[in-house]
Amino acid sequence: MLIISCLFCSNSSWGQNFDKIGNKGERASVSGGFQINSIGYAQSGLVTPSREPFTWFASGNVNVNILDVALPFTFTYSNQGGSYTQPFNRTAFHPSYKWAKAHIGLINMNFSPYTLTGHLFLGGGIELTPGNWKVMVMGGRLNKRIEYNSLEDNLNQLMFDRWGYGAKVGYSKKGYEGSISFFKGQDNPNSLIFIPLNSEVKPQDNLSFSLEGKGKLTSKLHVEMSYALSALTNNISLNDSVNANQEIKFLHPIISGNSSTSAYHAYNTGLRYTAETMSVGINFEQIDPGYKTLGGYFFNNDLRNITITPTFTLFQKKLNVAINTGYQVNNLGEDKSATTSRWVGSLNASYSNPQGLILNGSYSNFSTFTRNRPNTDPFYYGPADTLNFFQLSQNASLMTGYSFGSDSLKHSIQMVYNYQVSENLTGNINSVSAFGFGLEELAPPIGVLTKVHSGNLNYALQFPKSKTSIAIAANVNRSISEAFESTFFGPTINLSKGLLNGKSTLSIGSTYNQQFSYNELVGNVFNHRVSFSYSPEIKNKEIGIITFSTNANLMQRLPTSTTVTKINEFNIFVNLGYSF
């Protein structure tokens, strides 16, 4: 009854597909699910328990679809409170027929990353895809005015009514694509009744357009290119043309051009060469400082990106290598007090053969260097260069595995090692490489260096016929920095058994870890686990699926001295689910 009422009374988000009117089996459908979870908890030795002794919560969802009109309902309820939600506080209709689709209500559309991108608006839009063409048109209100409230003093929240419209036309055929889009947005300067003199909000006007294309220069060489221009008037209330931007003066009648008008550019070009055993991609992106349009909430700007992405496939596709490296720098106008450069690189390599051997290695590096400009005031010296900042984060991992055996008995051995290092330095740093080498400083910088080593060795034995497996593992983790040094290591054992013809699974496991701080034993931790899952087979599949699972965990922290209290924590989790 609740669902029926909501179908007729709620403001709905609809997307009708009239193609299905004649198909009886596709006119309407209902799906959903229900879950109830409970958690029991007991402890000894803790002054403050980690959780309540007993908690439970239930959740569910019902999805009603009529001619592709999607009506999702969800609810949650627990012993700590509940809520019922349905996402229909805002209305949107999306009717479609063959290659035509309309959007009506509070919606969003995307033309390009540099014009209209993800901005909600109240209005309408059309998407047409006849043949190789794609046409998109939109129009509506982007922002609703927010008046000044003297009681709340909401100066930073004032907003004019903002309206916008735009279109995009694209064509694609046989690997070639091209499109052109434009977007126009403008504030209504008369939409606010009162604007305080100390308010910084100004009515704006904007026109942006972009060109995009991709294609094949040869059978192996592909190119992608895009260009965007955004002409923005920051205050259309100014009635002057002093120092007006001459570059786009022909657009001034369209964007209420005056001395606050500026033009911004964005470029993005990519090339990719593909051969039988390798491919190389190069991408260049540059966005002018201050670039933005009224068709988006946030735009990255004042940056130059260069990325290279080579990949290799060798030894009859047994070895695969992928490299991704890029460099980014800001302050293109050289007018900011600080310049930041970033270098990101990663390498991934994997090898496998039919005999069961697997090798995988990876390395990643992220570094950032920020150089502050010294103050040039002749009467004041600010040691800004002592605030230069360098950050380095590196990660390397190696995994090797080997599997062997027969259909009745299978063995697998796996070893994993991971190394992480992070460094943060602040001081009078003149230069530094992307990997932290070649560090030049006039005085020792201040910083923290942290290194983490972790490893795992695992052996697993499987009996496929009886659906039984046994795994034994050893783990180690060592963290080193100027502030601390700690080590964890210990063994793990897990047993798993399939029951009731695969309808259920029982697992049991234990882990023991010793913790050392500066080579002194400070902790012994046991972790015991048991879990059981069951999903009965229902003859009539249309009824749905029922699942049940429970798992229990006992953690024991044993004292290493008479001044330390033994701690036991026990958790049991129970889940019952139904889906249809």
N, C-alpha and C positions, 0 to 999 in steps of 0.2 A: 504493500500500500504506500509505503514511503517512497519507493522508486517511482510509482505511477504519479504520485503527487508532484514530484520534482520534475518529471517530464513535461508537465503542463504549466507549472508555476515558476520554475527557475529561469533566470536569464541564462541562455544556453550558448555554448560554443559549438556551432553546427558546421558540418562540411558535407553537404548533400551531393550524392553521385546519382544523377537521374538515369544513368545507363542501367542501373539495377532494378528499375521499376518493374520490368517485365520478368525478372528472374525471381521466382517465388522463394527459392532457397537462399537468396542473398539479400532479401529485403530487410531482415532484422536478425540480430544475434545478441546473446547475452553471455557474458563470461565474468569470471571473478574468482574470489577465494576468501578463505577465512583462516586465521591462525590464532592460537592461544598459547602463550608462553608463561611459564612460572619458574621462579628461581628461589631455591632454599639455601640458607647460609647459616653457618655456625662457626664459632672461633673460640680460641682460648689463648691467652697470653697478650692480647692487644688491649691497650687502654681505650682506644676508640675503634669500634668495628668498621670494616671497610664498606659495609652495606647493611640494609635492613634484613632481619631474619627471614622474611618472606615477601616477595613481590610477584606480581603477575600483571600481564597486559594482554589485551586482545586487539587484533587489527583485522581489517577486511576491506575488500574493494569489490565493486560491481561495475562492469562496463557494459552499457547498453548501446548498441549500434543499429540505427535505422537509416537505411540508404546512405551509409557512411556518415550519418550524424552521430558523432561520438559523445556519449554522456557518461563520463567516469565519476564514480562516487567512492570516497574512501572514509574510513573512520578508525579511530583508535580509542581504547578505553583501558584504564588500569586502576589498581587500588589507590593510585595517587591522583586520579582525575581522568577526564576523557574529553574528547573533542570529535566533532563531526564536520567534515569539510566537503564541499563540492565547488570546483573552480569555475563558478558561473556568475561571480560578482560582476564580471565584465562580459559584454556580448560580442560575439564574432560569428559570422556566417561564412562558409566557404563552399558554396554550391559549385558543382562541376558537371560538364557534359562534353564527352569526347575530348577534344583538344582545347577546350575553353574552361577556365576556372576563374571564379570571382571571389574577392575577399571584401567583406562588409563588416564594419564595427571597429573594435579596438584591435588592431592587427599590426604586423610589421612585415616589411619586404626588404630584400637585399638587391641592390644594383651592382655595387662594387665596393671594395674596402675603402675607397677614397671619396665616395659620394654619399649614397644612402646605404647604411649598414646597421640593421638591427634596431632601428629606432621605432618605438611604438607610436602609432598615430590613430586618431579617431576619424575614420573616413572610409574610403573604398579603394580597391585595386583590382586590376584584371591581368590575368596571364593567358596568353594565346600561344599555342605551339603547333601551328599548321605546318606539316612537312618539316623542312629544315629551318624554319624560322622560329624565333622566340621573341614575343613582344610583351613588355610589362609596362603598366601605367598605374600611377597612384596619385592620390590627393587627399588632404585632410588636415586636421589640427594636430600638431606635434606636441605642443605644450599648452596647458590650461593656465590662465593667469592666477597669480597668487598675490592678493592685496596686502598692503602693509597693515600690521596689527600692532598698535602702540603698546598693548599690554604684554605682548610676547616680544616686541622689538625684533621682528624677523627680517632685518635688513638683508641678510645673506640668502633669504629664501624668496625674495620678490621675483616675479616672473611675468612677462607679457604673454598674451595670447600669441602663439606662433603657428603659422600655417605654412604648408608646403605642398608641392606637387612635383612630379617628375615622370620620366619614361626611360625605357631601355629597349633597344632593338638589336637583336643578334641573329647571326646566320652561321650554320655549321654544315659541312659536307666533306666526307672522305678525309677526316683528320685535320681539316682546316676550320678555324672558328674566328669570328670577328664580331665585335659588338661596340655600340656607342650608347652612352647613358648621360642623362643630365638630371640635376635636382635643383629646385629653387625653394628657398625657405625665407620667410620674412616675419618679423615681429610686428604686431599692431601697436604703435606707440600710444594710441588713445585707449588701450584696454585697461590701463591702471588709473584709478581715480586720483590717487595721491602718491607721490614719490618723494620721500624725504631728501633734503639737500645733500646729506652725507651718504646717500645710497650710491653704490657703484654700478647698479644695473642700468644698462643702456639698450635701447631697441636696436636689433641687428638685421642685416639683410645679406643674403648669400646666394650665389649661383656657382655650382660646380658641375663639371662634366668630365668624363673619362673615355678613353679609347682603349680597347683590349683586343688582342689577337694572338693566335697561335697557329702553327702550321709546320710543315716539313720543308726544309731547304733541300735536303736530299733524303734518300731512303733511311739514312742512319742519323741525320742531324735534325733535331727539332728545336724550334724557337718559340718563346712566349714573350710578349711585350705588353706593357700597359703604361699609359700616361694619364695624369689627372691635373686639372687646374681648378683651384678654388678661389673665387673672388669674394672677399668678405668686407662688408662695411660694418665697423664696430659700433657706430653711433649714427643712425640715419637722421637724428634730430639736428645735426650740424648743417647749417646752410652756407657752406663755403666750399671752395675748390682749391684753396691754397695748398701747395705741395701735393696736389692730387697725383695718384699713381698713373703716369702716362702710359705704362705698358698695357693697361686694360681700360683706357679711357673710353673706348668704344662700347664698353659694357656698363658704363656709369648710369645711363638711363634705366637699365634693367635692375641695378642693385643700389639705387639711390646713392651713387658715388659722391664722395666728398674727401676731405683730407684724412679721414679715418679709414679709408678704403685701402686694402692691401691685396696682393696677389700671391698665391702660394702654389708650388709645383710638387708633384710626386712622380717618380719614375721607378719602374720595375721591369727588369729584363732577365730572361733566363735562356740558357742554351744547354741542350743535352745531346751527347753523342752516344749512340748505342751500337755495340758490336756483338759478336757471338759470345765472347767470354768476358766482356767488360762494358761499362758505361761510365760516362763522366758528365756531371752536371755543374754548371756555373751560374750563379744568380747574383744580380746586382740590384740593390734597392736604395733609393735616396729620397728622403722626404724633407722638405724645407722646414726651417724653424718656424713654429707658430702655425703649421698647417692644421686646418680643421674645417669642417663644414657643419651646417645646422642639421644635417641628416644622420648624425651619430652622437653617442654619448661621450665617447673618448677616442682620440686618435693619437697614435705614436707619431712623433715628429722630431725634427732636428736630429736626424740620424742618417748614417750611411752604413749599409750592410753589404758584405761580400761573403758568399758561401760557396764552397766547393764540395761536391759529393760524388767521389768515384766509388765504383763497386767492381769486384772481380769474381769470376767463377772459374776455378781451375781444377785440373786433374779429374776430368770427366764429371764435373759438378760435385765432387766430393769436398772441395774446399771453397768456402765463400767468405769474401772479405768486403767489408763496407766501411768507408771512411766518410765522416761528416765534419767539416771544419769551417769556421766562420769568424769574421772580424767585424766589430761594430764600433763606431766612434760618433760622438755627438759634438755639440758646439760648432756646427758648420759655419756659422757666421762669426766665430771667434770674438763674441761680445759678452760671453758669460764669465763668471768668476772662476769656474772650474770646468775642466774637460775630462770626460770619462771615456776610457776605451775598454772594450771587452773582447776576450777571445774565448771561443768555445770549440772544443774538438772532441771527437769520439772515434774509436776504432773497435770494430767487432769482427771476429774471425771464428769460423766454425768448420769442423772437419768431421766427417762420418764415413764409415765404410760398411759393407754388408756383413763383415765379421762381428759387428756389435760394438766397435770402438767409437766413442764420441769425444771430441775435444772442442771446448768453447772458451774463448778468451775475449775480454773486453777492457777498454781503457777509456776514461773520459777526463777531460780537463776543463775547468771553468776558472777564468781569472779576470779580475777587474782592477784597473788602475785609475785612480782619480787624482789629477794634478790641479792644485789650487793656484790661482794667480797671485803673486805678491802684490800688496797694496802699493800704489804709485804716488800716494799723497806725500809731498816733500816734507810736511810737518809731522807726519805720523808714519811709523813703521810697524806693520802688523806681520808677524812671522807666519804668513799663510802657508808657506812652503813646508812648514813643520807639521801641517795637517794633511799632507798628501797621504793617500790611503791605498793599500794593496791587499787584495783578497784572492786567495788561491784555494781551490777545492779539486782534489784528484781522487779518482777511484779506479782501482784495477782489480779484476777478478779472473780466476781460472777454474774451469770445471773439466774434469775428465771422468768418463764413465765407460764401463765395459760390461756387456751382457753375454751370457753363454748358458748352455744347458739344453734340455730336451723338452718335449711337450709335457712330460710328467713332472719335470723338476727344472726350474729356472733359477739362475744365479745372476745377481747384478752387484757391481761394485762402483761406488761413486765417491769422488773426492772433490771438495770445493774449498777454494781459498779466496779471501777477499781482503783488500788493503785499501784503507781510506786515510787521506791526510788533508787537513785544512789548516790554513794559515791566514791570520789577519794582522797586518802591520800598519802602524801609523807613525809618521815622522818625516824627517827631511830626506825623502826619497827622490832621487833625480830620475832614475830610469830602472826598468825591470823587464825581464822577458816574460813571455806568456806562461812559461813553466816555472817562473820564480828565480831563474838563474840570472846572472849579470846584475844583481842588485847593487845599485850605487847609492850610497847615502853619506852625508857629511857627519852624521852622528848615528849611533845605533838606534834603530827604530824600536818602538814599543809594540809588542804583539804577543799572540798566543799561538803555539804550534801544537796540534793534536793529531795523534796517529792511532789508528785502530786496526788491529789484525784479528781476523776471524777465520776459523777453519772447521770443516766437517768431513768426517770419514764414515761412510755408510755401507753396510753389507746387507743385502736382502735375499731371502730364500722364499721362493713361491712354489706352491703345489696347486697347479691350476685345476686338477680334477676335483680336489676336495675344497677348493676356494679358500686355501689357508696360506698365510704369509707370515714370515718372521723377519724382523729387521733389527740389526744391532748397529749402533752409531756411537761416535765419540765427537764431542764438541769442545772448542776452545775459543775464547774471546779475550783479547788483551788490548787495553786502552792506556795510552801514555800521553801525558802533557806535563807542563810545568806545575800544574796545580794538583795533579793526582796521577796514580798509577794503580791499575786494578787488573785482575785476571780471573776469568771464570773458566773452569773446564770440568768435564765429567762424562760418564757414559749414559746411553739411552737404549732401552729395549722396548719394542712394540710387537704385539701379536694381533693378528686379524683373522677372523673366520666368517665365511659366508654361510648363512643358515636358511632353512626353508626354501630351498631351490632358488637362492639368490634374492629372495624377497626381503631378507634382513641381513644385517652385518653386526658382528660383535667385535670390539677392539679393546685391548688392554695394553697399557704402557706405563713405564716408570723412567724418570730421569733423576740423576744425582749430580749436583754441581758443588764444587768447592770454590769459595771466593777468597782471593788473596789481595791484600793491599800492601804494596811495597814488600812483597815476598812474605808477608805475615798472614796466617790463616785468620780470617775474620768471619767466615760463615760456611755452614753446611746446609744445603737446601735439597730436599726431596720433593718430587712432584709425581704423584700417582694419578693415572687417568683410566677411566673405563667409559665406553660409549656403546649404545645400542640403537639401531635404526630399523624401522619396519614399514613396508609399504605393501599392503595386501593387494592381490590382484582381483579386480572387479570384472566380472564377465561382461556386463554392459558398460562399455567405455564411455557412453554418453552421460552416465551418472556423475562421473568425475574421478578424481584421484585423492586418496586419503594417505597421509603420511604421519608417522609417529617417530620421535627420536628422544633419547635421553642420554645425558652424559654427566658424569660426576668427576670432581677434581679435588684432591687432597694435597695441600702444600704444607710441608713441615720445615721450619727453620730451626735447626738444632743449635743450642748455645755452644760457644767456643770458650767461655769462661763462666765462672760462678756469678758474675754480675749481669749476665745476659739471660733473659727469660726465653724459654722455649715457646714457639708460636705455631699454632695449628689453625689452618683455615680450610673449611670444607664448603664446596659449592655443588649444587645439583641443579641441572637445567632440564626442563621437560617441555617439549614442543609437540603440539597436535595441529595438523593442518589439513585443509580441504580445499581443493580447487576444481573448477568446472568450466 
